[in-house]
Amino acid sequence: MTNESFQEQKELEYNFLTVLNLVVDFRYRTLASCNENQQCKKSTLVFNTA
């Protein structure tokens, strides 16, 4: 593996983790903001399985 491709892989991993963090944060805030709202729970469930 060349140094360049190693750098690219690191950037890909970083981007993936950033997106993952955003998704988790979004899901957490969605759950927190609607708590016991039944309609919201359904849409979050769809989001979980997507």
JOSULJO-V170267 format. One record per residue. N is the residue number from 1. SS is DSSP state (~ for helix, > for strand, _ for the rest). PHI is phi in whole degrees, -180 to 180 (NA if undefined). NEAR is the number of other C-alpha atoms within 8 Angstrom. Layout:
((N & SS & PHI & NEAR) (N & SS & PHI & NEAR))
//
This chain:
((1 & _ & NA & 4) (2 & _ & -77 & 5) (3 & ~ & -63 & 6) (4 & ~ & -67 & 6) (5 & ~ & -68 & 8) (6 & ~ & -63 & 9) (7 & ~ & -63 & 8) (8 & ~ & -62 & 8) (9 & ~ & -64 & 8) (10 & ~ & -60 & 8) (11 & ~ & -65 & 8) (12 & ~ & -62 & 8) (13 & ~ & -61 & 8) (14 & ~ & -63 & 8) (15 & ~ & -61 & 8) (16 & ~ & -62 & 8) (17 & ~ & -65 & 8) (18 & ~ & -63 & 8) (19 & ~ & -63 & 8) (20 & ~ & -59 & 8) (21 & ~ & -62 & 8) (22 & ~ & -63 & 8) (23 & ~ & -64 & 8) (24 & ~ & -62 & 8) (25 & ~ & -62 & 8) (26 & ~ & -62 & 8) (27 & ~ & -64 & 9) (28 & ~ & -63 & 8) (29 & ~ & -70 & 8) (30 & ~ & -64 & 9) (31 & ~ & -63 & 11) (32 & ~ & -67 & 7) (33 & ~ & -74 & 6) (34 & ~ & -111 & 9) (35 & _ & 41 & 7) (36 & _ & -95 & 5) (37 & _ & -69 & 7) (38 & ~ & -65 & 6) (39 & ~ & -61 & 6) (40 & ~ & -68 & 9) (41 & ~ & -60 & 12) (42 & ~ & -63 & 8) (43 & ~ & -67 & 8) (44 & ~ & -69 & 11) (45 & ~ & -63 & 8) (46 & ~ & -61 & 8) (47 & ~ & -64 & 7) (48 & ~ & -63 & 6) (49 & ~ & -88 & 5) (50 & _ & -66 & 4))
//
